[in-house]
Each structure stands twice: as structure tokens, then as C-alpha cells.
């Protein structure tokens, strides 16, 4: 659809951030129905749209060539078909979850924080609230509230890992299985290699995706990533952050405790306190005394 519109010089994708949103869909469906007047099309914008009607109208002055309009029409029909298929798939997933016998009395799920409610993911299930309830009922905790996670990643982790964490004696074993821990190859007390192994573990990939999503986030994991990136490369910082998220999820699933987000300022203050303590200990060991500037 977007390519055909651009070939007609209809710059809808420049005026809207997502042509599959409410405003984009209204305008495209009106174009397919035969409407060509730019201002009439622009008046269909959602009231929350950032662009004004005048700006959108300027982007909707095109050549309206018949062959490109035909492609837009067929593409829209294909989009509707796939949307219907995805909705049916989501309904089937919801039905299968309902058949799964509960292991825990999870209770009601908490309301998502504002930043998570406003997040936009095209691949997220349509019935997110119902899926969250099912996942909490099955696992006993709500993984979707973990920073960097969402319903899709929580679903992937629970389906791949399960809810019985007794098979992993500790967080180290869990992270090693995920492929988020370095494999040390030592010979003669010398470390020859300590890179993480390449793995196709889907749960491990989910934690990496979670780490990628918190790079710029105002959360503890985001702060950790940015601190690690200052002395490591991006790939190493991502794996290390994924490792930290995995340890939190392991404890949630094993001990059935809900996620409580730590304030970033408190985390930074605690880290600074740890660094000062370490530096004082190091200075004392070398025969010096550390004093404030």
C-alpha cells in the first residue's frame, strides 16, 4: 500500500507515523472507495493525530493513476484478510489457555504502568488483558510487567521454559541454559576463550529482545545497559543486560514473587555507594587513604 501511494505522489507515510493506524486506515479506505479531495480526506484524521488537517491535506495531492489505485485496493483486501487470520489465531490461543488447568491462584493482574500502556507493538496479542490473566494463572506471577518485557515475550518465556524451575539449581544454571553466560575455556590456569555460545534457544532470544528494548528506557535495566556500554561493545552490553533480566525472571518463577521496579535514582545511588566502598578498600590495600575532593 505504502509503495503504491508513494508512486502516486501521495505522501501519507510522511504525514502519519503509521498508515495502519486509525487515521491512515480511514483515509486509505476512503481513497479505495473513490474519494480524491485532499481536504476531505484530511478531515478524517483522528483528533489525537499530531499533524494538522492542512499538513495532511498537502501530503494527499497525488496523480491517482488507475494501476496504482488497483494495487492499493488489492493490498488493502490482503491486509484485511491477514488481520482476520491473526484475530482468529489470537482467539484460538485464548481458547487453548482457557483449557490449561491452573496451578496457582494468581489473583487479579495489576494495571500496567503508563509507559507500558502507551507502548505500541504490532505483534502483541489482540486480547492482551486475557492473555496476561492466563499467564499469571499458569505461572503464579505476572512476567509482562518486567521492564523490557510485554505479553508476547512473557508468553514466549513461559512456553519455552515452563513454570517448574526446580530443574535449574540456580540462576547461573538457568542463564547458562539460555546462552546468556560466557563459556570459559581454561588451560593451565589461563583463560583461552570466554565468549557466549551461539544458540537458537528461543527463550534466550526473548531475553535479548527485552534487553534491546530497554536501551533508552528510564529503568534499572536501561541504566545498567548504558553503564555497561561505556566499557563494553553493544553486543556484550546487550547480553549482560539480558542476563540480569533472566536472573530476575528466574527468581520470580521459582519463588513466586511479583516484580517490584526499583527507582533509578536509588539504584544509581546504591551503585555509587558500592563503587566508593570498593575504591576505599582498594586504596587501603595499597597503603593509601581515599578522601573526598
N, C-alpha and C positions, 0 to 999 in steps of 0.2 A: 504493500500500500504506500509506504513512505517513498519508495523509489519512483513509483508511477506518479505520485503527486509532485515530486521534485522535477520530473521530466516535463510536467505541465507548468512549471514555474510556480507551483502552489507551495509556498514555504511554511506549511503548517508545522513542520517539525522544528522550525526556528522560533515560532511564536509560542509553542507549547512544549513543555519538558517531556510529555508522554502523550502520543497521539491515541493510545488505547485507553486514556482516562475518560472521564465523563464528558468534558468539553470536546475532546478530539473525536470521540465516537459520535456525538450529536452532529458535529459538522460533517464528518465523513459520510454518515448515513443520509444527511440532507443532500450532499453532493450526488450520491448514488441515486437518490430519489428525483434529482433534476434541478435542484436549486443552484444558481450560479452567482447571485448577487452577493458581493463580498460583505457588505454591511449587514445584510440579513443573516448570513452565516455567522458573522462575528457576534451578533446579538444572542446567539445560542450559548455563549460562554457561561461557565459556572460563575456564580457571584464571588467565589473564593479564588478565582483564577487571578494570578499576579498581573498578567498582561491586560491592558485595556481593550475595549471593543475596537477602538481606532487602530491600535497596533496590530491586532489580529486581522482586521479588515485589510490592511495594507499587505499582509502576507498571503491573502487569499485572492489575489488578482492573477489569474493564470490563463493559459491558452485553451484549456478544456478540450483537448483533442480526443476524438472518439475512441481510438485504440487504447489510450492510457486510461480513460474512464472505464473501459471494459475490464482492464486489468484490476483497477480499484474495486469494481463490483465483484469480480471473482475472488479477489483476495479477502474481501470482507466476508463473503459467504464461507470461505475456508476458515477464517478466523472464528466465525460463529460456530462452525461445526466442531472445531477443536476445543473451543470453550465449553460446548455442551459435553464433549467427551471427558474433559477434565472434571466437570461438575459431577458427572456420573461416577467417575473414578473416586472422587472425594466422598461421595455418598456411600460407595462400596467399602471404602476404608473405614468410615464411621460405623457401618453395619458390622464389619469384622471386629472392630474394637469392642462393640457392644456385646459380642458373643464371647469375648475373652473374660474368663472368670476373675474377679478381683482377688488380689492377695492382701491388700492393705485398705484400711479405712482412711482414705486420704483426706476426706472432707472437701470443702469448697476451695477452689483456686483463688489466689489473691488477684486483685485488679492489677493489670500491667502498669508499670511506670509510664509517665507521659512520653518519654523518649522512645519507648518500645511501641507504644500505641501509634505513634506517628511514623514509625519506620515503614518503608514500602518495600515489599518483596513480591515479585510476580509469581514466584514458585511456592509461596506459602499456601497451605490448605485453605479452602474457602471457609470451612467450618472450624476455625482455629479454636474458638472457645470450647466446643465439644471435644476436639482432639486433646486439648490441654487437660480437660477433666478425665478423659480416658487414660491418658499417660500417667496422671497423678494417681488414679485409682489402681493402675497396674504396678507402678514402681514405688508408690508411697511418698514421692516428692515431686515438686514441680521444677523440672530442669529448664523449662522455657524462660524462666526469669533470670537465669545466669547471664551475666554480661557477655555479649558476643553470640549468645545462643538465641534461639527462637523455637517455634513449634516444629519446623522442618528438621533442624539439627537435633533437637531433643528426641524426635521420633526416630531419626537415624541411629543415634547412640543407643537408645533403649532396644531397638530391634536387633542391632548388631551385638551389643554387649550382654543384654538381658538384665535382670534385676538381682540375681544372686551373685554377690561379689565375693563369696567365700572361696571361689576358685582362684582369686588373686590375693595372696597373703598380705600384700602391702601395696602402697601407691607405686612403689618402684617397679613391682612386677606388672602392674596394670599399664604404666607408661611404657615399659619395655615391650609389652604385647602390642600396644598401639603403634609402635615405631617412633615414639617421641623421646627416646632416651639414646644417648650415644653408645655404640658397641666398642668397648675398649679392647684393642689387641695389644697385649703386653708380652714382651720377650726380654728376659734378662733385666727386669725392673725398669724397662724403657717402654714408654707408650709409642707404639708404631702407628696406630690409627685409632681415632675416636669419633668417627662420623656416624650419624644415624643411618640405619639400613634403609634401603628403598623397600617400600611395602605398598601393597594395594589394599590395606586394611581400611574399609570404608569408615569405621568409627574414628580412626586416626585422621583421615582426611576431613572428617566433620570438625574435629578439634582444630585442625589447621585453618579451616574456613572461619571458625569462631575467632581465632587469633587475628586473621586478616581483617575482620570486621571491626575490631576494637583499636585499630592503629591510631585513629584520631579521636577516639571516644574519651569522654571525661569520666573515666572509671579506673579502678585499680589496675586492671589488666592492660588498659591503654597506657597508663603511666609506666607500668613495667616494660611494655614493648618499647616505648620511646627511650627509656633509660638503657635498655639492652642494645638498642640500635646504635647508640652513641659509641659503643665499643665493639660491636659485632656487626656482621653484614645482615641484610634484611632477612635472608632465609634462616639464619641461625636465630635471630631475634623472634621470628615467627614460630619456629619450633619450640623455643624456650617458653614463649607465652602460651602456646598450645599445651605444653607440659604442665604449666601452672594451672590452667583451666581444668585439665584432666584430673589433677590431684584433688581439686575442689569437688568435681563431679563424683569421683570415687568415694570420697567421704560422705557426700550426700546420699548416694545409693547404699553404701554399706551401713551407715549409722542412722539413716532415715532422718536427717536433719535438713531443714529448709535453708535456702540460700539467703544470707543477710549481707547486703552490699556494704562495704566499708567506705567511709568518706575518704576521698582522695587526699585531702589536706592532712587528715590523721595518718594516712598511710605514708605520705611523704615525710611527715614529722617523725614517725617511727623509724623510717629508713635512715633519716639524718642522724637520729639518736644512735642507731646501730653502728653507723659509719664512724661517728665520733668515738664511741666506745672501742671500736676496733683500732682506730688510729692511736688512741691513748695507750692501749695495750701494746701496740707495735713500738711506739716511741719509748715506753718504759723498758721494753725488752732490749732496745738498742742503747739504753742509757740516757735517754732524753726525757724531757717533760713537755707535754703539749699544753699550751695556754692559749686562750682566745686572743685574736689580733686586737 
